[in-house]
Amino acid sequence: MPPSPESLQALVAGLEHSELLAGLFDPGDRLRWANLAYHDTFLRGLALPAAFADVLRHGHHGGFGVLVSCGDVEAFLADILPRRRACASRTLLSDTIDGRWLQFSETLLADGWMLTVAADITALKQQERRIAQMHADALQASLTDPLTGVSNRRHILELTEQALQARVERGTPMSVALIDIDHFKRVNDSHGHQAGDEVLRGFARECRARLRPHDGVGRIGGEEFMLLLPGAGLGTAQRIVERLRAAIEWGPRGCTFSAGLAAPRAGEDVDALLRRADAALYAAKRAGRNRCIVDGLPEGAEAQDTLL
């Protein structure tokens, strides 16, 4: 049953004052009618009828309406116009110059007229962004040691697994170092736990500042850290650790550290690799601390960049 003239009049009056943006385009894609919300967003003084392309041009040059991210309204039109009437109905999102997000619904009628209705979904998009940021923050927190900001134990071990797999697949070298800050208990006993925490944070800062961008550092215990040095054979890794050791000796409260360094052997898993690095670390402690010992080499020997 077709609507009565009274119903049509009421429908138009309702749309005129609706928060929805509504516009009606003729078969030549000229805007023939638009409600107040559509006028306020896209027209602002542009007289009707007006071609769809001219509506976009008018807004772009006036600093309102659809955001043309590329900055070239003609290139933007050349991209979107071929798709505009390609199907009977479609839904699309667009952001505006004033920072809003609009969800458009376009309905192409059999006689060529098109009804466009848009809803402001800015609040929904902002909520989506907040949720995405909360998820990213939670993920980062699950991978990070809260005191020092470096990787936690689980994350640095996952990265080591990945690096070991890459070494197997590509034949690239890698090394790991287990590090223990020397006499850390004395710092806590003499100066308090806050001072101890600052030593740990200071060590982490030095690592981030002095290691290569693709290197990894993680806190795996109280005062024990692990360095992941992908692409570094034992010789390069030893030089990296010694430079860091020299910097730390003049760093927070003049602390020093002991290190055990190892590179993977053929067919070896992460646990076996870390056991050898740990044995080298304990050898460094027994030898007097404040030194780096390379697995399989006597103290003071210089390692070579060869795959083991």
C-alpha positions as CSV (number, residue, x, y, z in Angstrom):
1,M,0.0,0.0,0.0
2,P,1.6,3.3,-1.1
3,P,2.1,5.9,1.7
4,S,-0.4,8.7,1.9
5,P,0.6,12.3,1.2
6,E,0.3,13.0,4.9
7,S,2.7,10.1,5.7
8,L,5.2,11.4,3.1
9,Q,5.0,14.9,4.5
10,A,5.6,13.6,8.1
11,L,8.5,11.4,6.8
12,V,10.2,14.4,5.1
13,A,9.6,16.6,8.2
14,G,11.2,13.9,10.4
15,L,14.2,13.5,8.2
16,E,14.6,17.3,7.9
17,H,15.3,17.5,11.7
18,S,16.9,14.2,12.2
19,E,20.5,13.8,13.5
20,L,21.0,11.5,10.6
21,L,22.5,13.1,7.5
22,A,20.2,12.5,4.6
23,G,20.5,13.5,0.9
24,L,18.7,12.5,-2.3
25,F,20.6,12.4,-5.6
26,D,18.9,12.3,-9.0
27,P,20.0,9.9,-11.9
28,G,22.6,12.5,-13.0
29,D,24.2,12.3,-9.5
30,R,23.0,15.8,-8.6
31,L,22.0,16.5,-5.0
32,R,18.4,17.6,-5.1
33,W,17.4,17.5,-1.5
34,A,19.3,17.4,1.9
35,N,18.3,17.7,5.5
36,L,19.7,20.2,7.9
37,A,22.4,17.9,9.3
38,Y,23.6,17.2,5.7
39,H,23.6,20.9,5.0
40,D,25.6,21.7,8.1
41,T,28.2,19.1,7.3
42,F,28.6,19.2,3.5
43,L,26.9,22.2,1.9
44,R,27.3,25.4,4.0
45,G,26.0,27.9,1.4
46,L,26.2,25.7,-1.7
47,A,22.9,26.0,-3.6
48,L,21.0,22.9,-4.8
49,P,20.9,21.2,-7.1
50,A,24.7,20.4,-7.0
51,A,26.7,17.6,-8.5
52,F,28.1,15.1,-6.0
53,A,31.6,16.0,-7.1
54,D,31.0,19.7,-6.6
55,V,29.7,19.0,-3.1
56,L,33.1,17.4,-2.3
57,R,35.0,20.1,-4.0
58,H,33.1,22.8,-2.1
59,G,33.8,21.2,1.2
60,H,37.5,20.5,0.5
61,H,38.2,24.1,-0.6
62,G,36.1,25.5,2.3
63,G,37.8,23.4,5.0
64,F,34.9,21.2,6.0
65,G,33.2,18.0,5.0
66,V,34.9,14.8,3.9
67,L,38.6,14.6,4.8
68,V,40.6,14.2,1.6
69,S,43.7,12.5,3.1
70,C,45.8,12.7,0.0
71,G,45.2,16.4,-0.3
72,D,44.2,16.2,-4.0
73,V,40.5,16.4,-4.3
74,E,40.5,15.6,-8.0
75,A,42.6,12.5,-7.5
76,F,40.3,11.5,-4.7
77,L,37.2,11.9,-6.9
78,A,38.9,9.9,-9.7
79,D,39.3,7.1,-7.3
80,I,35.8,7.0,-5.7
81,L,33.5,8.0,-8.5
82,P,33.8,4.8,-10.5
83,R,32.5,2.8,-7.5
84,R,29.8,5.2,-6.4
85,R,26.9,3.7,-8.4
86,A,28.4,0.3,-9.0
87,C,25.9,-1.6,-6.8
88,A,22.3,-1.2,-5.6
89,S,23.4,-0.7,-2.0
90,R,26.6,-0.3,0.0
91,T,27.9,0.9,3.3
92,L,31.1,2.9,3.8
93,L,33.0,4.9,6.4
94,S,34.4,8.3,6.0
95,D,36.1,10.7,8.4
96,T,35.5,14.4,8.2
97,I,37.8,17.4,8.5
98,D,36.3,18.3,11.9
99,G,37.3,14.9,13.3
100,R,34.1,13.0,13.1
101,W,33.5,9.5,11.7
102,L,30.4,9.0,9.5
103,Q,28.9,5.7,8.4
104,F,27.1,6.1,5.0
105,S,24.4,3.9,3.6
106,E,23.8,4.4,-0.1
107,T,20.7,3.0,-1.8
108,L,20.4,3.1,-5.6
109,L,16.9,2.9,-6.8
110,A,15.8,1.3,-10.1
111,D,15.1,4.7,-11.7
112,G,18.6,6.0,-10.9
113,W,17.8,8.1,-7.8
114,M,20.0,7.5,-4.9
115,L,19.3,8.0,-1.2
116,T,22.3,8.6,1.1
117,V,21.9,8.4,4.8
118,A,24.9,8.8,7.2
119,A,25.1,8.3,11.0
120,D,27.7,9.9,13.2
121,I,29.7,7.0,14.8
122,T,32.5,9.1,16.2
123,A,31.8,7.9,19.8
124,L,31.9,4.3,18.6
125,K,35.2,4.8,16.8
126,Q,36.7,6.5,19.8
127,Q,35.6,3.6,22.0
128,E,37.2,1.1,19.5
129,R,40.4,3.0,19.7
130,R,40.3,3.0,23.5
131,I,39.7,-0.7,23.6
132,A,42.5,-1.3,21.0
133,Q,44.9,0.8,23.1
134,M,43.9,-1.0,26.3
135,H,44.6,-4.3,24.5
136,A,48.0,-3.1,23.3
137,D,48.9,-1.8,26.8
138,A,47.9,-5.1,28.4
139,L,49.9,-7.0,25.8
140,Q,52.9,-4.9,26.4
141,A,52.6,-5.3,30.1
142,S,52.4,-9.1,29.7
143,L,55.8,-8.9,27.9
144,T,57.6,-6.4,30.1
145,D,59.3,-6.4,33.4
146,P,57.4,-3.7,35.4
147,L,60.5,-2.5,37.3
148,T,63.0,-2.1,34.5
149,G,60.9,-1.9,31.4
150,V,62.9,-4.5,29.5
151,S,61.4,-7.9,28.5
152,N,60.3,-10.2,31.2
153,R,61.6,-13.8,31.4
154,R,58.8,-15.3,29.3
155,H,59.2,-12.8,26.5
156,I,63.0,-12.9,26.2
157,L,62.9,-16.7,26.1
158,E,60.3,-16.6,23.3
159,L,62.5,-14.2,21.4
160,T,65.4,-16.6,21.9
161,E,63.4,-19.5,20.5
162,Q,62.6,-17.4,17.5
163,A,66.2,-16.4,17.0
164,L,67.3,-20.0,17.3
165,Q,64.8,-21.0,14.7
166,A,66.0,-18.2,12.4
167,R,69.6,-19.4,12.8
168,V,68.6,-23.0,11.8
169,E,66.7,-21.7,8.8
170,R,69.1,-19.1,7.5
171,G,72.5,-20.1,9.0
172,T,73.0,-16.8,10.7
173,P,75.0,-16.6,14.0
174,M,73.6,-15.6,17.3
175,S,74.8,-15.5,20.9
176,V,73.3,-15.2,24.4
177,A,74.7,-13.8,27.5
178,L,73.5,-14.4,31.1
179,I,74.4,-11.5,33.4
180,D,74.4,-11.2,37.1
181,I,75.0,-7.9,38.9
182,D,77.9,-8.4,41.4
183,H,77.2,-8.2,45.1
184,F,73.7,-6.8,44.6
185,K,72.6,-7.9,48.0
186,R,75.2,-5.5,49.5
187,V,73.4,-2.6,47.7
188,N,70.1,-3.5,49.2
189,D,71.5,-4.1,52.7
190,S,73.6,-0.9,52.8
191,H,71.4,1.5,50.9
192,G,67.9,0.0,50.9
193,H,65.7,-1.6,48.3
194,Q,65.0,1.7,46.5
195,A,68.7,2.0,45.8
196,G,68.7,-1.6,44.6
197,D,65.8,-0.9,42.3
198,E,67.6,2.2,40.8
199,V,70.6,0.0,40.1
200,L,68.4,-2.5,38.2
201,R,66.7,0.4,36.3
202,G,70.1,2.0,35.6
203,F,71.4,-1.3,34.2
204,A,68.4,-1.6,31.9
205,R,68.8,1.9,30.7
206,E,72.5,1.3,29.8
207,C,71.5,-1.8,27.9
208,R,68.9,0.0,25.9
209,A,71.3,2.8,25.1
210,R,74.3,0.7,24.2
211,L,73.0,-2.4,22.6
212,R,72.2,-2.6,18.9
213,P,68.6,-1.9,17.9
214,H,67.8,-5.5,17.1
215,D,69.4,-6.9,20.3
216,G,67.2,-8.1,23.1
217,V,67.5,-7.7,26.9
218,G,65.3,-9.3,29.5
219,R,65.2,-9.6,33.3
220,I,65.0,-13.2,34.2
221,G,65.5,-13.1,37.9
222,G,66.1,-10.7,40.8
223,E,69.4,-9.2,39.6
224,E,69.9,-11.5,36.7
225,F,69.5,-10.4,33.1
226,M,69.8,-12.0,29.7
227,L,71.1,-10.5,26.5
228,L,70.0,-11.9,23.1
229,L,72.4,-10.9,20.3
230,P,71.1,-12.1,17.0
231,G,73.5,-12.0,14.1
232,A,76.4,-11.8,16.5
233,G,79.0,-14.6,16.6
234,L,80.9,-15.1,19.8
235,G,83.6,-12.6,18.9
236,T,81.2,-9.8,18.2
237,A,79.1,-10.7,21.2
238,Q,82.1,-10.7,23.5
239,R,83.0,-7.2,22.4
240,I,79.4,-6.0,22.9
241,V,79.3,-7.4,26.5
242,E,82.8,-6.0,27.3
243,R,81.7,-2.5,26.2
244,L,78.6,-2.7,28.3
245,R,80.6,-4.0,31.3
246,A,83.0,-1.0,31.0
247,A,80.1,1.4,30.9
248,I,78.3,-0.2,33.9
249,E,81.4,0.0,36.0
250,W,81.1,3.8,35.9
251,G,77.3,3.7,36.1
252,P,74.9,3.5,39.0
253,R,76.8,3.2,42.3
254,G,79.8,1.9,40.4
255,C,78.3,-1.6,40.2
256,T,79.9,-4.3,38.1
257,F,78.5,-7.5,36.6
258,S,79.6,-11.0,35.7
259,A,78.6,-12.6,32.4
260,G,78.5,-16.0,30.8
261,L,78.4,-16.0,27.0
262,A,77.5,-18.9,24.7
263,A,76.5,-19.5,21.1
264,P,74.2,-22.4,20.0
265,R,75.6,-25.7,18.7
266,A,74.0,-27.7,15.9
267,G,70.8,-29.4,17.1
268,E,70.8,-27.6,20.4
269,D,67.6,-26.2,22.0
270,V,67.3,-23.1,24.1
271,D,67.5,-24.9,27.4
272,A,70.8,-26.5,26.5
273,L,72.2,-23.2,25.2
274,L,71.3,-21.4,28.4
275,R,72.8,-24.2,30.6
276,R,76.1,-23.5,28.9
277,A,75.8,-19.8,29.3
278,D,74.9,-20.3,32.9
279,A,77.9,-22.5,33.5
280,A,80.1,-19.7,32.0
281,L,78.4,-17.2,34.2
282,Y,79.2,-19.2,37.4
283,A,82.8,-19.6,36.1
284,A,83.0,-15.8,35.9
285,K,81.8,-15.5,39.5
286,R,84.3,-18.1,40.8
287,A,87.1,-16.3,39.0
288,G,86.4,-13.1,41.0
289,R,83.4,-11.5,39.3
290,N,83.4,-8.4,37.1
291,R,84.3,-10.3,34.0
292,C,82.8,-12.1,31.0
293,I,83.7,-15.7,30.3
294,V,82.9,-17.4,27.0
295,D,81.7,-20.9,27.1
296,G,84.4,-23.3,26.0
297,L,87.2,-20.7,26.3
298,P,89.7,-20.0,29.1
299,E,89.3,-16.7,31.0
300,G,90.7,-13.8,29.0
301,A,90.6,-15.6,25.6
302,E,89.2,-13.7,22.7
303,A,86.4,-15.5,20.9
304,Q,86.1,-15.7,17.1
305,D,83.0,-15.1,15.0
306,T,82.5,-18.6,13.8
307,L,79.4,-20.8,14.1
308,L,79.8,-23.5,16.7
